[in-house]
Amino acid sequence: MIMNNYRTIQTVIVLLSLSFWGCNDNLTIDPEQYLNTEKVISTSENLNKILNNAYGTARASSSYGGGINLASELIGNGGDLSWNGTYVGPAEFNEKAMLPDNGFVEDIWMNGYSVINQANIVIENLEVYTDPDEKSTKEGEAKFLRGLIYFDLGRLFSKPFNASAPNTQLAVPITLAAVIDPYTLESPARNTLDEVFNRVVTDLTDAYNKLPASNSFYANKYSAAALLARVYLDMGMYDKARDMADEVIRESGASLTGDFAGAFNNDSNSSENLFAWQVTSQDVSINDNNTFWAGRDFGGRSGNPDVSIEDQHLEIYDDPNDQRANFFYQARGMATTKWKSQFGNISFIRLAEMYLIRAESNFRLSTSIGTTPISDINTLRMRSSAATYLIAIDLETILKERKRELAFEGFALFDAKRLGNEVGSIPHNANNLVLPIPQRETDANTNLVQNDGY
């Protein structure tokens, strides 16, 4: 979402200047136009500014503006990609050799907890809304953002979720109380992955129940339903994943774009977007997916591109007429066309993903809710001008279609973990496929236990 610079909001300035618990120094910040925190949280207008800022913080380069995508794709890279850039942090991702002082890891952590705290501020002060519909919508948006952040932090900083066993492995701390006074910063311990995922489902279910069906370019009911479908798929709860995806396909009003290219590099949301991060040429934070994945002629860095596509990936396309097989261009290395626009919106949840979730879940359950798995897969193939399947398909076929459709959108590591796939020769549950807790945080908070291998 578009992040406005609300410099008069002392709370936001303080929160964006701190790690959530990584600073013990006294603050001596006096903004030129000072508002005390009581005034900041006393009006719905100011809470709306904090919520809008939370969207902008989530869209920042370190999180959904490129950082989380880069971490998942490079850590999950088993030979499809090459890292050509000069930054050490992503190079460590690609080599599966992250260090606790990796700046990209630290930024993912800090930015995530900044979003969570801003969401907590809104949730704790909902009584200032006098319009019940506005109150419900803002609570839903805040819980959508909080649930989203906890989902991805849990997946990045923990061993894989196991649908058939208790998930007592440590994930990240759950903090539900707003911090508006830096002197009240606490030192929480890490929660288990079960606890984190339960919080994610609770938040997103609340968001689903409270958000309207339409909400401009902010999160709406079907954004929450689609994210829940993604969460349930990751948890192996295929019946719930299938049902949520089916509802989104049938009721959201979204439709696949006429061709594959239409889903990307847009200045406004496409018909396929269930949720997209808004980017404009006036924003401080640009689309860093473009920075790392595009050639220099289209806004990319000196690696031209920093992340290039290797032959191993190109070999997955089974039809030369498939638009996805030709959605690349030659810079110094091969670049994906998905991230070609420097100021294009960042498609985050696309309707195509819902077809894939419904197909996979129906197949695993031997059901045909909505339609058959082969019909869903053929819907995506027809949109991309690929030949359709005429006989029964298997799970491997569905998963290959998922990779063709969603490549370079941040699914590589997460899919490897949930499917139990090796990354190259590295087991899916290896220590070096989990991010280290940032050194800055463990130094400041002795209650944070470091991940194994670090």
C-alpha positions as CSV (number, residue, x, y, z in Angstrom):
1,M,0.0,0.0,0.0
2,I,1.1,3.6,-0.5
3,M,3.0,4.8,2.6
4,N,2.5,8.4,3.5
5,N,5.1,10.2,5.6
6,Y,3.2,11.1,8.7
7,R,6.1,12.9,10.4
8,T,3.8,14.4,13.1
9,I,2.9,11.0,14.5
10,Q,5.4,10.5,17.3
11,T,4.3,6.9,17.8
12,V,5.1,5.8,14.3
13,I,8.4,7.7,14.2
14,V,9.5,5.9,17.4
15,L,8.3,2.5,16.3
16,L,10.1,2.7,13.0
17,S,13.3,3.8,14.7
18,L,13.5,0.8,16.9
19,S,13.8,-2.9,16.7
20,F,10.8,-4.2,18.7
21,W,13.0,-5.2,21.6
22,G,16.5,-4.7,20.4
23,C,17.3,-1.3,21.9
24,N,18.0,-0.4,25.5
25,D,19.3,3.1,24.8
26,N,17.3,6.1,26.0
27,L,15.4,8.0,23.3
28,T,15.7,11.8,22.9
29,I,13.6,12.3,19.9
30,D,11.6,15.5,19.7
31,P,9.9,15.8,16.3
32,E,9.5,19.4,15.1
33,Q,5.7,19.0,15.2
34,Y,5.3,17.1,18.4
35,L,2.1,15.1,19.2
36,N,2.1,13.0,22.4
37,T,1.1,9.4,22.1
38,E,-2.3,9.9,23.8
39,K,-3.4,12.3,21.1
40,V,-2.0,10.0,18.4
41,I,-4.2,7.1,19.4
42,S,-7.3,9.2,20.4
43,T,-8.8,9.7,17.0
44,S,-9.8,7.4,14.2
45,E,-8.1,9.6,11.7
46,N,-4.7,9.1,13.4
47,L,-5.3,5.4,13.8
48,N,-6.0,5.2,10.1
49,K,-2.7,6.9,9.4
50,I,-0.9,4.3,11.6
51,L,-2.7,1.5,9.8
52,N,-1.8,2.9,6.4
53,N,1.8,3.2,7.6
54,A,1.7,-0.5,8.5
55,Y,0.8,-1.3,4.9
56,G,3.7,0.8,3.8
57,T,6.1,-0.8,6.2
58,A,5.0,-4.3,5.1
59,R,5.6,-3.1,1.5
60,A,9.1,-1.9,2.3
61,S,12.1,-3.5,0.5
62,S,13.1,-5.7,3.4
63,S,9.7,-7.4,3.6
64,Y,7.2,-7.7,0.8
65,G,8.9,-5.2,-1.4
66,G,11.5,-7.8,-2.3
67,G,13.3,-9.1,0.7
68,I,11.2,-12.0,1.7
69,N,10.8,-13.1,-2.0
70,L,14.6,-13.0,-2.4
71,A,15.2,-15.0,0.7
72,S,12.7,-17.7,-0.2
73,E,13.9,-18.0,-3.8
74,L,17.6,-18.0,-3.1
75,I,17.5,-20.3,-0.1
76,G,15.2,-22.6,-2.0
77,N,17.4,-22.5,-5.1
78,G,18.6,-25.9,-6.1
79,G,20.1,-24.9,-9.4
80,D,17.4,-22.9,-11.1
81,L,19.0,-19.6,-10.4
82,S,22.3,-17.9,-10.2
83,W,23.3,-15.0,-7.9
84,N,25.4,-12.4,-9.7
85,G,25.0,-9.5,-7.3
86,T,27.5,-7.9,-4.9
87,Y,25.5,-7.9,-1.7
88,V,26.8,-10.4,0.9
89,G,23.4,-11.1,2.4
90,P,21.7,-12.6,-0.6
91,A,24.9,-14.5,-1.5
92,E,24.7,-16.2,1.9
93,F,21.0,-17.1,1.1
94,N,22.1,-18.7,-2.2
95,E,25.0,-20.6,-0.6
96,K,22.8,-21.7,2.4
97,A,25.4,-20.2,4.6
98,M,23.6,-17.4,6.5
99,L,25.3,-15.8,9.5
100,P,23.5,-14.3,12.4
101,D,24.7,-10.8,11.4
102,N,23.2,-11.0,7.9
103,G,21.7,-7.6,7.4
104,F,18.9,-8.8,5.1
105,V,17.8,-11.3,7.8
106,E,17.9,-8.6,10.5
107,D,15.8,-6.3,8.3
108,I,13.2,-9.0,7.7
109,W,12.9,-9.5,11.4
110,M,12.8,-5.8,12.4
111,N,10.5,-4.7,9.7
112,G,8.1,-7.6,10.5
113,Y,7.8,-6.6,14.1
114,S,7.3,-3.0,13.2
115,V,4.3,-4.0,11.2
116,I,3.0,-6.2,14.0
117,N,3.4,-3.4,16.6
118,Q,1.5,-0.9,14.4
119,A,-1.2,-3.5,13.9
120,N,-1.3,-4.0,17.7
121,I,-1.8,-0.3,18.2
122,V,-4.8,-0.2,16.0
123,I,-6.3,-3.3,17.5
124,E,-5.9,-2.1,21.1
125,N,-7.6,1.3,20.3
126,L,-10.6,0.3,18.2
127,E,-12.9,2.1,20.6
128,V,-12.1,5.4,19.0
129,Y,-14.1,4.3,15.9
130,T,-17.7,5.5,16.1
131,D,-18.8,3.9,12.9
132,P,-19.2,0.1,13.5
133,D,-18.5,-0.7,9.8
134,E,-15.3,1.3,9.8
135,K,-14.3,-0.3,13.1
136,S,-14.8,-3.8,11.8
137,T,-12.9,-3.0,8.6
138,K,-9.9,-1.5,10.4
139,E,-9.7,-4.4,12.8
140,G,-9.9,-6.8,9.9
141,E,-7.1,-5.0,8.0
142,A,-4.8,-4.9,11.1
143,K,-5.3,-8.6,11.8
144,F,-4.7,-9.5,8.1
145,L,-1.4,-7.7,8.3
146,R,-0.4,-9.2,11.6
147,G,-1.5,-12.7,10.6
148,L,0.5,-12.4,7.3
149,I,3.7,-11.3,9.0
150,Y,3.5,-14.1,11.7
151,F,2.9,-16.7,9.0
152,D,6.0,-15.8,7.0
153,L,8.2,-15.1,10.0
154,G,7.2,-18.5,11.3
155,R,8.1,-20.2,8.1
156,L,11.4,-18.4,7.7
157,F,12.8,-18.8,11.3
158,S,11.5,-22.3,12.1
159,K,11.9,-25.9,10.9
160,P,9.1,-27.0,8.6
161,F,5.6,-27.5,9.8
162,N,4.6,-31.2,10.2
163,A,0.9,-31.8,9.8
164,S,1.1,-35.2,11.5
165,A,3.0,-34.3,14.6
166,P,3.1,-31.6,17.4
167,N,5.1,-28.6,16.1
168,T,7.0,-27.8,19.2
169,Q,10.0,-26.4,17.3
170,L,10.7,-22.8,18.2
171,A,9.5,-20.2,15.8
172,V,9.2,-16.5,16.7
173,P,7.8,-14.5,19.7
174,I,4.1,-13.7,19.7
175,T,3.5,-10.2,20.9
176,L,-0.1,-9.0,21.0
177,A,0.3,-5.9,23.3
178,A,1.1,-2.6,21.6
179,V,4.3,-0.8,22.6
180,I,3.9,3.0,22.4
181,D,6.5,3.8,25.1
182,P,10.0,2.5,24.4
183,Y,10.7,2.3,28.1
184,T,8.2,-0.6,28.3
185,L,10.0,-2.8,25.8
186,E,10.0,-6.4,27.0
187,S,12.2,-9.4,26.3
188,P,9.8,-12.2,25.1
189,A,10.9,-15.7,24.4
190,R,10.2,-17.6,21.2
191,N,6.8,-19.4,20.8
192,T,6.4,-22.8,19.1
193,L,5.4,-23.0,15.5
194,D,2.1,-24.6,16.6
195,E,1.4,-21.5,18.7
196,V,2.4,-19.1,15.9
197,F,0.3,-20.9,13.2
198,N,-2.7,-21.0,15.6
199,R,-2.3,-17.2,16.0
200,V,-2.1,-16.8,12.2
201,V,-5.3,-18.8,11.7
202,T,-7.1,-16.9,14.4
203,D,-6.1,-13.5,13.0
204,L,-6.9,-14.3,9.4
205,T,-10.2,-15.9,10.4
206,D,-11.1,-12.8,12.3
207,A,-10.0,-10.7,9.3
208,Y,-12.2,-12.9,7.0
209,N,-15.2,-12.4,9.2
210,K,-14.8,-8.6,9.6
211,L,-13.5,-7.3,6.3
212,P,-15.9,-6.2,3.5
213,A,-16.1,-8.0,0.1
214,S,-14.7,-4.8,-1.5
215,N,-12.2,-2.4,0.1
216,S,-10.4,-0.4,-2.6
217,F,-6.8,-1.7,-2.9
218,Y,-6.6,-2.6,0.8
219,A,-7.2,-6.1,2.2
220,N,-10.7,-7.4,1.8
221,K,-12.7,-10.5,2.8
222,Y,-11.3,-12.4,-0.2
223,S,-7.7,-11.3,0.4
224,A,-8.1,-12.9,3.9
225,A,-9.8,-16.0,2.4
226,A,-7.0,-16.5,-0.2
227,L,-4.3,-16.1,2.4
228,L,-6.1,-18.6,4.6
229,A,-6.1,-21.0,1.7
230,R,-2.3,-20.6,1.4
231,V,-1.9,-21.1,5.2
232,Y,-4.1,-24.2,5.3
233,L,-2.2,-25.7,2.3
234,D,1.1,-25.2,4.2
235,M,-0.4,-26.9,7.3
236,G,-1.6,-29.9,5.3
237,M,-5.3,-29.0,6.0
238,Y,-6.3,-29.7,2.5
239,D,-10.1,-29.7,3.0
240,K,-10.0,-26.2,4.4
241,A,-7.4,-25.0,1.8
242,R,-9.7,-26.4,-0.9
243,D,-12.8,-24.8,0.5
244,M,-11.3,-21.4,0.9
245,A,-9.7,-21.4,-2.6
246,D,-13.1,-22.5,-4.0
247,E,-14.9,-19.7,-2.3
248,V,-12.4,-17.2,-3.6
249,I,-12.7,-18.5,-7.2
250,R,-16.5,-18.5,-7.1
251,E,-17.3,-15.4,-5.1
252,S,-14.5,-12.9,-5.2
253,G,-15.3,-11.4,-8.6
254,A,-11.6,-11.8,-9.6
255,S,-10.8,-13.3,-13.0
256,L,-7.7,-14.5,-14.7
257,T,-6.1,-11.9,-17.0
258,G,-6.5,-12.5,-20.7
259,D,-2.9,-13.6,-21.0
260,F,-0.1,-14.4,-18.7
261,A,1.7,-11.0,-19.1
262,G,-1.4,-9.2,-18.0
263,A,-0.9,-10.4,-14.4
264,F,2.4,-8.5,-14.0
265,N,4.1,-5.1,-14.3
266,N,0.8,-3.2,-13.8
267,D,0.4,0.4,-12.5
268,S,-2.9,-0.6,-11.0
269,N,-4.3,-3.9,-9.8
270,S,-5.2,-6.4,-12.5
271,S,-8.4,-8.5,-12.5
272,E,-6.4,-11.3,-11.1
273,N,-5.1,-9.6,-8.0
274,L,-6.6,-10.7,-4.7
275,F,-4.1,-8.5,-2.9
276,A,-1.2,-6.4,-4.3
277,W,1.3,-4.1,-2.8
278,Q,0.9,-0.6,-4.3
279,V,3.9,1.1,-5.8
280,T,4.2,4.5,-7.4
281,S,7.0,6.6,-8.8
282,Q,6.5,9.0,-5.9
283,D,7.3,6.4,-3.2
284,V,10.5,6.3,-1.3
285,S,10.5,2.5,-1.5
286,I,10.4,1.0,-5.0
287,N,9.7,-2.5,-6.1
288,D,12.9,-4.3,-5.1
289,N,11.8,-7.4,-6.9
290,N,12.7,-5.3,-9.9
291,T,16.0,-4.2,-8.4
292,F,17.3,-7.7,-8.0
293,W,15.5,-9.6,-10.8
294,A,15.5,-7.2,-13.7
295,G,18.2,-6.4,-16.2
296,R,20.0,-3.0,-16.0
297,D,17.9,-1.5,-18.9
298,F,14.8,-2.0,-16.8
299,G,16.0,-0.8,-13.4
300,G,18.0,-3.7,-12.2
301,R,21.4,-3.7,-10.5
302,S,24.9,-4.3,-11.8
303,G,24.5,-8.1,-11.9
304,N,22.3,-7.5,-14.9
305,P,20.3,-9.2,-13.4
306,D,21.5,-9.9,-9.9
307,V,19.3,-13.1,-10.0
308,S,19.5,-14.8,-13.4
309,I,17.6,-17.9,-14.6
310,E,19.5,-21.0,-15.4
311,D,18.8,-23.8,-18.0
312,Q,17.6,-26.1,-15.2
313,H,14.6,-24.0,-14.7
314,L,13.9,-23.4,-18.4
315,E,13.7,-27.1,-18.9
316,I,10.5,-27.4,-16.8
317,Y,8.3,-26.0,-19.6
318,D,6.7,-28.7,-21.6
319,D,5.2,-26.7,-24.4
320,P,7.2,-24.1,-26.5
321,N,3.9,-22.2,-27.1
322,D,3.4,-21.7,-23.3
323,Q,3.6,-18.0,-22.7
324,R,5.3,-18.7,-19.4
325,A,8.1,-20.5,-21.2
326,N,8.9,-17.3,-23.1
327,F,8.4,-14.9,-20.2
328,F,12.2,-14.1,-20.1
329,Y,14.5,-11.8,-21.7
330,Q,18.3,-11.7,-22.2
331,A,20.4,-9.2,-20.3
332,R,23.9,-10.3,-19.4
333,G,22.1,-13.3,-17.8
334,M,18.6,-14.5,-18.4
335,A,16.0,-12.4,-16.6
336,T,12.4,-13.1,-15.7
337,T,9.8,-10.7,-17.2
338,K,7.7,-10.9,-14.0
339,W,9.7,-8.1,-12.3
340,K,10.4,-5.9,-15.3
341,S,8.6,-2.7,-14.1
342,Q,10.4,-0.6,-11.6
343,F,7.2,1.0,-10.3
344,G,4.8,-1.8,-11.1
345,N,2.5,-3.0,-8.3
346,I,3.7,-6.1,-6.6
347,S,1.2,-8.9,-7.2
348,F,1.1,-10.8,-4.0
349,I,-1.9,-13.1,-4.1
350,R,-3.1,-14.0,-7.5
351,L,-6.3,-15.9,-8.5
352,A,-4.0,-18.4,-10.4
353,E,-2.7,-19.6,-7.0
354,M,-6.3,-20.4,-5.9
355,Y,-6.8,-22.7,-8.9
356,L,-3.5,-24.5,-8.0
357,I,-4.5,-24.8,-4.4
358,R,-7.9,-26.2,-5.2
359,A,-6.5,-28.6,-7.8
360,E,-3.8,-29.9,-5.4
361,S,-6.2,-30.2,-2.5
362,N,-9.0,-31.9,-4.5
363,F,-6.4,-34.4,-5.8
364,R,-5.1,-35.2,-2.4
365,L,-8.6,-35.7,-1.1
366,S,-10.0,-37.5,-4.2
367,T,-12.7,-34.8,-4.4
368,S,-13.9,-32.5,-7.1
369,I,-15.2,-29.5,-5.1
370,G,-15.7,-26.7,-7.7
371,T,-14.4,-28.8,-10.5
372,T,-11.8,-31.5,-11.2
373,P,-8.1,-31.0,-10.7
374,I,-7.5,-31.5,-14.4
375,S,-10.0,-28.8,-15.2
376,D,-8.3,-26.3,-12.9
377,I,-4.9,-27.1,-14.3
378,N,-6.2,-26.8,-17.9
379,T,-7.7,-23.4,-17.1
380,L,-4.2,-22.1,-16.3
381,R,-2.7,-23.8,-19.3
382,M,-5.3,-22.4,-21.7
383,R,-4.7,-18.9,-20.3
384,S,-1.0,-19.3,-21.2
385,S,-1.6,-20.9,-24.6
386,A,-0.1,-24.2,-23.4
387,A,-1.6,-27.5,-24.7
388,T,-4.2,-28.9,-22.3
389,Y,-4.1,-32.4,-20.7
390,L,-6.5,-34.9,-22.1
391,I,-6.1,-37.8,-19.7
392,A,-5.9,-38.0,-15.9
393,I,-3.1,-36.1,-14.2
394,D,-1.1,-37.0,-11.1
395,L,0.2,-35.0,-8.2
396,E,3.6,-34.5,-9.8
397,T,1.9,-32.9,-12.8
398,I,0.0,-30.5,-10.6
399,L,3.1,-29.5,-8.7
400,K,5.0,-28.9,-11.9
401,E,2.2,-26.6,-13.1
402,R,2.5,-24.8,-9.8
403,K,6.2,-24.2,-10.4
404,R,5.6,-23.0,-13.9
405,E,2.9,-20.6,-12.8
406,L,4.4,-19.2,-9.5
407,A,8.1,-19.2,-10.3
408,F,10.1,-16.3,-8.8
409,E,7.1,-15.1,-6.7
410,G,8.6,-16.2,-3.3
411,F,7.4,-19.8,-3.1
412,A,10.6,-21.8,-3.6
413,L,11.8,-22.4,0.0
414,F,8.3,-22.7,1.4
415,D,7.2,-25.3,-1.1
416,A,10.4,-27.3,-0.7
417,K,9.7,-27.4,3.1
418,R,6.1,-28.3,2.9
419,L,6.6,-30.9,0.2
420,G,9.6,-32.5,1.9
421,N,11.8,-31.8,-1.2
422,E,15.5,-31.5,-1.1
423,V,17.1,-28.2,-2.1
424,G,19.8,-29.5,-4.4
425,S,21.2,-32.2,-2.1
426,I,20.1,-30.5,1.1
427,P,17.3,-32.1,3.1
428,H,14.1,-30.0,3.4
429,N,14.5,-29.9,7.2
430,A,18.2,-29.0,7.4
431,N,19.4,-26.3,9.8
432,N,20.8,-24.2,7.0
433,L,17.4,-23.8,5.4
434,V,16.2,-21.8,8.4
435,L,17.1,-18.2,9.1
436,P,19.2,-17.4,12.1
437,I,17.7,-15.2,14.8
438,P,19.5,-11.9,14.2
439,Q,22.6,-11.3,16.3
440,R,21.3,-7.9,17.2
441,E,18.3,-9.4,18.8
442,T,20.0,-12.2,20.7
443,D,22.5,-9.7,22.1
444,A,19.7,-7.5,23.4
445,N,17.3,-10.2,24.5
446,T,18.8,-13.2,26.3
447,N,15.4,-15.0,26.2
448,L,15.8,-15.5,22.5
449,V,17.3,-19.0,21.8
450,Q,19.3,-19.2,18.6
451,N,18.4,-21.7,15.9
452,D,20.5,-24.9,15.7
453,G,23.5,-24.6,13.5
454,Y,24.2,-21.0,14.3
